[in-house]
Amino acid sequence: MLQPGMLYLGTSRKPDDTLNKPEYLTLKYGNRHGLVTGATGTGKTVTLQVLAEGFAAAGVPVFCADIKGDLSGIAARGEPKDFLLKRAAEIGLDPYDFTQFPVIFWDLYGEKGHRVRTTMSEMGPLLLSRLMNATDAQEGVLNIAFKIADEGGLPLLDLKDLRALLTYMSENASALSATVGLISKASVGSIQRELLILEQQGAEQFFGEPALKVTDIMRVTPEGRGTISVLAADKLMMNPRLYGTFLLWLLSELFEELPEVGDPDKPRLVFFFDEAHLLFKDAPKVLLERIEQVVRLIRSKGVGVYFVTQNPLDVPETVLAQLGNRVQHALRAYTPREQKAVKTAADTFRPNPAFDCAAVITQLSTGEALVSTLEGKGSPAMVERTLVRPPSARVGPLTDAERAQVMAQSPVAGLYDRDIDRESAYEILAARAAKAAQADAAREAETSDGQEPATGGSRWTLPGFGDDAAPAPKPTRAGTADRPRATGYQRETVVEAAMKTVARTVASSLGRALVRGILGSLKR
C-alpha cells in the first residue's frame, strides 16, 4: 500500500462494508492545500497526525499546532495497542510498523518548547491592528507610526519600542500631522491601552529578538525525513486572537521569504492551521481578502496549507475554493446551521453514485471520513467513504521528561532560549531626547552669561527634541531698537525648503525605507 510519491490515507469501503481500494494523497499535489473538518471526537487530530507522519516520511517538513497536547506523541515510537491493530487489520495494512519522527517543539511562552518571537517591524501594522482589534482611526495611526519608524531608522522590536514612538507622536502630533496625516492623541492613547492589555496577556514574550527564522521550521534530517515542528498551543488558546494572528504572521513570513518554485514533485513545507475558525472570526474584509491572496499565491512557493476546523462554514468561500484535498469526518445536524454545514460539505465533493454524501456525513464512525484528493491533472477524485489508517507514532501526549529530552537534543537548542535586547527605537528616542535636553540647558547657560547662542539655521531638525524652534531674540539696548542686527540665522526660501524636502525623501527611500508585503510584514 505504501507507494513512492503517494501518501497513504486509508482504505475506502463499499456500501456493503467490503473493502474497496487504498486512498492516497499524491505528493505532487500536496501544495494544493487541504481541509480537515468534523465534529469534536470524530478523529480529526489522528487524521492530522497521519498526514503529518506521511509528509515527514516523504521528506517534507511540517508545521502544526498542538491544541490539546495529544499531538506531542508523534515524537515517540508507537505502541501496538488493540484498537490500532484492529484498524490495521480492517484496512489490510500489512506490515504495520511503529516508529517515531524528528520533532522540534515550539512555544510562545517558552515553557513546553523553544521560544518563538518576532519583532514589531516584522509583524507590521495590519496584523498588529488585527491583534489589537483596532478601529479604523487607530489602524491609521499605527500605519503612520510604522512609516515614521521605517523612514526614520527606528527599529521597532518589542512593545517598549512602539510605546516610545507613540509617546513621541503624541507629544509632536501638530508638527507631524502636517506631513504624515492626522494624528489623534485620543487614538494614540487608546492604542497605548491596548498595548497594556496585550502585555498583561503575555504578548510581550512574543515580541523581541532573536526572531524566528523560517528555515528552522523547514529542516530535513540527514536520513531524508522532514522535521515536524509542533507548536504548544494549549496555553496560547487562552488568547485565541494572539493564536490566530501568530499563525497568520508565520504564513505571511513564508510567503514573503520563499522563492517561487512552481509545482515541485513534493511540497517544501506543509502548514497545518488547527482551529482555523479563529483566523477568520471577526476579521475585517480587507484582511480576509489578503488571506485569500496569500493562500492562493503561496502554492507556487511549494507550501501547502491545511485548515483543520469543526465546521466547513468556518472557512470563507473564497478560501474554501483553493483547498483541493478534503477529509470530512462526521458532522452533527441538529440545528439549521449544522444542517446547512452538512449540505455545504456534501456539495464540495465530487459525487459518488454509490451513496448519498449528505446522508453519510452524519453516519460516519470515529476514525472514518469522506476523502477526496486531487488526481490526474489536478482534478478532484470521486469522494470515497474511507477508514483512516492508524498512526505509526504514539497516539497520546509525551511525558514532561520525554519532552525535555527531545528539546535537549533539538537542532535549535540554545538558539532562541535567551532574550537579546539591542539598540532600537526606545533607546534611540531616549538618547535623542537626552541630547536635546542637554542642548537646551547649554543654550540657556549661554544666554544667562550674555553670549549669543549658537545657531544652525540650515540643519535638519526633528520636532519635539528642543531644536525645532528659532532662538528667541536677545533684548536690545535703548536707542538701538531700529538698527538691524546681523545674526547667524537666515530664513530659507521656498525653493531651498523644497529642495531639502526632496533630498530627504530620496535619501530615505533609497537608504532607510523598508518594503512591506501583502500582509504588512517586512519583505527581506
C-alpha positions in Angstrom: 0.0 0.0 0.0 2.9 2.3 0.6 3.8 3.7 -2.9 6.5 6.2 -3.8 5.2 9.7 -4.4 2.0 8.8 -2.6 0.8 9.4 0.9 -1.5 6.5 2.1 -4.5 7.8 4.0 -6.6 4.7 4.5 -8.8 2.3 2.6 -12.2 3.0 1.3 -15.1 0.6 1.5 -18.2 -0.2 -0.5 -21.8 0.3 0.7 -21.8 -3.4 1.8 -18.8 -2.6 4.0 -16.4 -4.7 1.9 -13.0 -3.1 1.2 -12.8 -1.0 -2.0 -9.3 0.4 -2.6 -6.5 2.3 -0.9 -6.8 6.1 -0.8 -3.8 8.2 -1.4 -2.8 11.9 -1.4 -0.4 12.5 -4.3 2.6 14.4 -3.0 2.8 16.3 -6.3 -0.5 17.9 -5.3 0.3 18.3 -1.6 0.8 22.1 -2.1 -2.7 22.5 -3.5 -3.9 22.9 0.1 -6.5 21.0 2.0 -9.2 20.9 4.6 -9.9 18.5 7.5 -13.3 19.0 9.2 -15.5 17.2 11.6 -17.3 17.4 15.0 -15.4 17.0 18.3 -14.4 13.5 18.9 -14.6 12.2 15.3 -10.9 11.7 14.8 -9.6 15.0 13.3 -6.4 15.0 15.5 -5.5 11.5 14.5 -6.0 12.4 10.8 -3.8 15.4 11.3 -1.1 13.1 12.8 -1.4 10.6 9.9 -1.0 13.4 7.4 2.0 14.9 9.3 3.7 11.5 9.5 3.1 10.8 5.9 4.6 14.1 4.7 7.6 13.8 7.1 8.3 10.2 6.0 8.4 11.6 2.4 11.0 14.2 3.3 8.5 17.2 3.7 8.9 19.4 6.8 5.7 20.0 8.7 4.4 22.8 11.0 1.4 22.2 13.1 -0.2 23.4 16.4 -0.9 21.1 19.3 -4.1 22.4 20.8 -4.7 19.7 23.4 -1.2 18.3 23.9 -2.1 15.0 22.2 0.0 15.6 19.1 3.3 15.6 21.0 3.3 11.8 21.0 4.4 12.0 17.4 8.0 12.3 18.7 7.7 8.8 20.4 7.6 5.3 18.9 4.1 3.9 18.6 2.8 1.1 20.7 0.8 -2.0 19.5 -2.5 -1.2 21.1 -5.6 -3.2 20.4 -7.6 -0.5 18.6 -4.7 0.3 16.4 -4.0 -3.3 15.4 -7.7 -3.8 14.8 -7.9 -0.9 12.4 -4.8 -2.0 10.6 -6.3 -5.5 10.1 -9.6 -3.9 8.9 -8.0 -2.0 6.1 -5.4 -4.6 5.2 -2.3 -2.6 6.3 0.4 -5.2 6.5 3.1 -4.7 7.6 2.1 -2.1 10.2 5.3 -0.7 11.5 5.8 1.6 14.5 8.3 4.4 14.6 9.0 7.9 15.9 9.5 11.1 13.9 12.0 14.0 14.2 10.2 16.8 16.1 11.0 20.3 17.3 8.8 21.7 20.0 8.0 25.5 20.0 6.1 27.6 22.5 5.4 31.4 22.5 5.8 31.3 26.3 9.0 29.1 26.3 7.5 26.6 28.7 6.9 23.5 26.5 9.1 24.3 23.6 11.7 26.7 22.2 10.7 30.3 22.4 9.1 31.8 19.3 9.4 35.5 18.7 9.0 38.1 16.1 9.6 41.9 16.1 7.0 44.6 15.8 8.6 45.6 12.5 8.2 42.1 11.1 4.6 41.9 12.3 3.5 45.0 10.5 0.6 47.4 11.1 -2.1 45.3 9.5 -1.6 42.2 11.6 -0.9 44.3 14.8 -4.2 46.1 14.2 -5.9 42.7 14.0 -4.2 41.6 17.2 -5.4 44.7 19.0 -8.8 44.8 17.4 -8.1 48.3 16.4 -10.6 50.8 14.9 -10.0 52.4 11.5 -8.7 55.5 13.2 -6.3 53.5 15.4 -5.2 51.4 12.4 -4.4 54.7 10.6 -2.2 55.9 13.5 -0.4 52.6 13.6 0.3 52.8 9.8 1.8 56.3 10.4 3.9 55.0 13.3 5.4 52.3 11.1 6.0 54.8 8.3 7.9 57.1 10.7 9.9 54.1 12.0 10.7 52.7 8.6 11.8 56.1 7.1 13.5 57.3 10.3 15.7 54.4 11.0 13.9 53.5 14.2 13.8 49.7 14.7 10.5 48.5 16.3 11.5 45.3 18.1 9.3 45.0 21.2 6.4 46.6 23.0 8.5 49.3 24.6 9.8 50.5 21.2 6.3 51.0 19.9 5.2 52.7 23.2 8.2 55.1 22.9 7.4 56.0 19.3 3.7 56.5 20.1 4.6 58.8 23.0 6.8 60.9 20.7 4.0 61.1 18.1 1.5 62.3 20.7 3.9 65.0 22.0 4.5 66.2 18.5 1.1 65.5 16.9 0.7 69.0 15.5 4.1 69.1 13.8 3.8 65.6 12.4 0.2 65.8 11.2 1.2 68.4 8.7 3.4 65.9 6.8 2.2 62.4 7.6 -1.5 62.8 8.2 -3.8 63.5 11.2 -2.5 62.0 14.4 -5.2 61.9 17.1 -4.0 62.0 20.6 -7.1 60.1 21.6 -6.3 57.3 19.2 -2.7 57.2 20.4 -4.0 56.9 24.0 -6.4 54.0 23.0 -3.5 52.2 21.3 -1.4 52.6 24.4 -4.1 51.0 26.5 -4.5 48.1 24.1 -0.7 47.5 24.3 -1.0 47.3 28.0 -3.7 44.7 27.6 -1.5 42.7 25.3 1.3 42.9 27.8 -0.9 41.5 30.5 -1.9 38.6 28.2 1.7 37.7 27.7 2.2 39.1 24.2 5.4 40.9 25.4 7.1 37.4 25.3 6.2 37.2 21.6 7.8 40.4 20.5 11.5 40.7 20.6 14.7 39.0 19.4 16.0 36.6 18.3 13.2 36.4 15.8 12.2 33.0 14.4 13.9 32.1 11.1 11.5 30.2 8.8 14.4 28.0 7.7 14.4 26.5 11.2 10.9 25.1 10.6 11.9 23.7 7.2 14.6 21.3 8.3 15.2 17.9 6.8 17.2 15.2 8.7 20.4 13.6 7.1 18.2 10.5 6.6 15.9 12.5 4.4 12.9 12.8 6.7 11.1 16.1 7.2 11.2 17.6 10.7 7.8 18.1 12.3 7.6 21.5 14.2 4.9 21.2 16.9 3.7 24.4 18.5 2.4 24.0 22.1 -0.9 25.9 21.9 -2.8 24.7 25.0 -1.9 27.9 26.9 -1.9 30.0 23.8 -5.5 29.1 23.1 -6.5 31.1 26.2 -5.8 34.1 23.9 -7.3 33.0 20.6 -6.7 36.3 18.8 -2.9 36.0 19.5 -3.0 32.4 18.3 -4.7 33.3 15.0 -2.5 36.3 14.4 0.7 34.4 15.2 -0.1 31.7 12.7 -1.1 34.2 10.1 2.1 36.1 10.6 4.1 32.9 10.2 2.2 32.2 6.9 3.0 35.7 5.7 6.7 35.3 6.6 6.8 32.1 4.5 5.1 33.9 1.6 7.5 36.8 1.7 10.7 34.9 2.2 10.4 31.8 0.0 11.2 31.9 -3.7 8.9 30.8 -6.5 9.3 27.1 -7.3 6.2 26.4 -9.4 4.8 22.9 -8.9 7.5 20.7 -7.3 7.4 16.9 -7.0 6.5 17.3 -3.3 5.9 20.4 -1.1 8.7 22.3 0.5 6.6 22.7 3.7 3.1 21.7 4.8 1.4 24.1 7.3 -1.5 22.8 9.4 -3.7 25.6 10.8 -5.8 23.9 13.6 -8.9 25.7 15.0 -8.9 27.6 11.7 -12.1 29.5 12.6 -10.0 31.7 14.9 -8.3 33.0 11.8 -11.4 34.2 10.1 -13.7 35.1 13.0 -14.5 38.8 13.1 -11.7 39.5 10.6 -12.2 42.7 8.6 -12.9 42.4 4.9 -9.5 43.8 3.8 -7.8 41.1 6.0 -9.9 38.3 4.5 -9.1 39.5 1.0 -5.3 39.4 1.8 -5.6 36.0 3.5 -7.2 34.6 0.4 -4.5 36.2 -1.8 -1.7 34.7 0.3 -3.3 31.2 0.3 -3.8 31.4 -3.5 -0.2 32.6 -4.2 1.8 30.6 -1.7 1.1 27.4 -3.6 3.7 28.4 -6.2 6.3 28.6 -3.4 5.8 25.0 -2.6 3.9 25.5 0.6 0.7 23.5 1.3 -1.8 25.0 3.8 -4.2 22.6 5.5 -7.1 24.1 7.6 -8.4 22.0 10.4 -11.8 23.0 11.9 -15.1 21.6 13.1 -17.4 23.2 10.5 -16.7 23.9 6.8 -18.7 27.1 7.2 -15.8 28.4 9.3 -13.8 28.9 6.2 -14.8 31.7 3.7 -15.9 30.5 0.3 -13.0 32.4 -1.4 -10.5 30.4 0.6 -12.5 27.1 0.5 -12.3 27.2 -3.3 -8.5 27.0 -3.0 -8.5 23.7 -1.0 -8.1 20.7 -3.2 -7.6 17.9 -0.8 -10.6 17.2 1.5 -11.1 14.9 4.6 -14.5 15.2 6.1 -15.3 13.5 9.4 -18.7 13.1 10.9 -20.9 16.2 11.4 -23.9 16.6 13.6 -27.1 18.0 12.1 -29.4 19.0 14.9 -29.7 22.8 14.2 -30.4 24.6 11.0 -26.9 25.9 10.9 -25.5 22.3 11.3 -27.8 21.1 8.6 -26.5 23.8 6.3 -22.9 22.8 7.1 -23.7 19.2 6.2 -25.1 20.3 2.8 -22.2 22.6 2.2 -19.7 19.9 2.9 -21.5 17.4 0.7 -21.7 19.9 -2.2 -18.0 20.5 -2.2 -17.2 16.9 -3.1 -17.3 15.2 -6.5 -20.4 13.0 -6.1 -20.1 9.2 -5.8 -23.2 7.4 -7.3 -22.7 4.6 -4.8 -24.0 6.6 -1.8 -25.7 9.8 -0.7 -22.9 12.1 0.5 -25.1 14.3 2.7 -26.6 11.3 4.5 -23.3 9.5 5.0 -21.7 12.6 6.7 -24.0 12.2 9.7 -23.4 8.4 9.9 -19.6 8.2 9.9 -18.0 6.5 12.8 -14.9 7.7 14.7 -11.8 7.4 12.5 -13.9 7.2 9.4 -14.1 10.1 6.8 -15.2 11.1 3.4 -11.9 11.6 1.4 -11.4 13.3 -1.9 -7.9 14.3 -3.1 -6.5 15.6 -6.4 -5.5 13.1 -9.1 -4.6 13.0 -12.8 -4.1 16.6 -14.0 -5.1 18.1 -10.7 -8.9 17.3 -10.8 -10.7 16.1 -7.7 -11.2 12.4 -7.3 -14.6 11.0 -6.6 -15.4 11.1 -2.9 -14.9 7.8 -1.1 -16.0 6.6 2.4 -12.7 5.8 4.0 -11.3 4.2 7.1 -8.3 6.3 8.1 -5.1 4.4 8.7 -3.7 4.2 12.2 -0.6 6.3 13.0 2.9 4.8 13.3 3.9 7.1 16.2 2.4 7.2 19.7 -1.3 8.3 19.9 -1.3 10.5 23.0 0.9 13.0 24.8 4.6 12.8 25.8 5.5 13.0 29.5 7.3 16.1 30.7 10.6 14.1 31.0 10.3 12.9 27.4 9.5 16.4 26.1 12.5 17.8 27.9 14.8 15.1 26.4 13.5 15.9 22.9 14.1 19.6 23.5 17.7 19.0 24.8 18.5 17.1 21.6 16.8 19.6 19.3 18.9 21.1 16.4 17.8 24.6 17.5 18.6 24.1 21.2 20.1 27.3 22.6 19.3 29.5 19.5 16.1 31.0 20.8 16.1 30.4 24.5 17.8 33.7 25.6 16.5 37.2 25.0 18.5 39.8 23.0 17.8 43.5 23.6 19.8 45.5 21.1 19.5 49.3 20.4 16.1 50.1 18.9 13.5 52.8 18.8 13.2 53.1 22.6 17.0 53.7 23.1 17.3 55.9 20.1 14.5 58.2 21.0 15.6 58.3 24.6 19.2 59.3 23.5 17.9 62.0 21.2 15.7 63.4 23.9 18.6 63.4 26.4 20.8 65.2 23.8 18.1 67.8 23.1 17.7 68.4 26.8 21.5 69.0 27.2 21.5 71.4 24.2 18.6 73.4 25.7 20.5 73.6 29.0 23.6 74.8 27.2 21.7 77.5 25.3 20.1 78.7 28.5 23.5 78.9 30.1 25.0 80.9 27.2 22.0 83.3 27.3 22.4 83.8 31.0 26.1 84.7 30.5 25.2 87.3 28.0 26.6 85.4 25.0 24.8 84.9 21.7 23.5 81.3 21.5 25.0 79.2 18.7 22.6 78.6 15.8 22.4 76.4 12.8 19.7 77.7 10.5 20.4 75.2 7.7 20.4 71.9 9.6 17.5 69.4 9.7 15.5 69.3 12.9 13.3 66.7 14.5 10.1 68.0 16.1 9.8 67.7 19.9 13.5 67.4 20.7 14.2 71.1 21.6 15.9 72.1 18.4 13.0 72.8 16.1 12.3 76.4 17.1 14.3 79.5 16.3 16.2 81.1 19.3 14.4 83.9 21.0 15.7 87.4 20.1 18.1 88.9 22.6 16.8 92.1 24.2 18.4 95.3 22.6 19.9 98.3 24.4 18.0 101.6 24.4 18.5 103.6 21.2 19.3 100.6 19.0 15.9 99.0 18.6 15.6 100.3 15.0 19.1 99.2 13.9 19.3 95.9 12.0 21.5 93.4 13.7 23.4 90.6 12.0 22.6 87.1 13.2 23.6 83.6 12.2 20.0 82.7 11.2 18.6 83.3 7.7 15.1 82.1 6.7 15.0 79.5 3.9 13.5 80.4 0.6 10.6 78.3 -0.7 12.9 76.8 -3.3 15.6 75.8 -0.7 12.9 74.2 1.5 11.5 72.2 -1.4 14.9 71.0 -2.4 15.8 69.9 1.1 12.4 68.0 1.3 13.1 66.2 -2.0 16.6 65.3 -0.9 15.4 63.9 2.4 12.7 61.9 0.7 15.1 60.4 -1.9 17.7 59.6 0.8 15.0 57.9 2.9 13.5 55.8 0.1 16.9 54.7 -1.1 18.7 54.2 2.1 16.3 53.6 5.0 12.7 52.9 4.0 11.7 49.3 4.4 9.4 47.4 2.0 6.3 45.6 3.3 4.4 42.8 1.7 0.7 41.9 1.3 0.1 41.5 5.0 2.3 44.4 6.1 5.2 42.2 7.2 8.7 43.1 6.1 10.0 41.8 2.8 13.5 40.7 3.2 
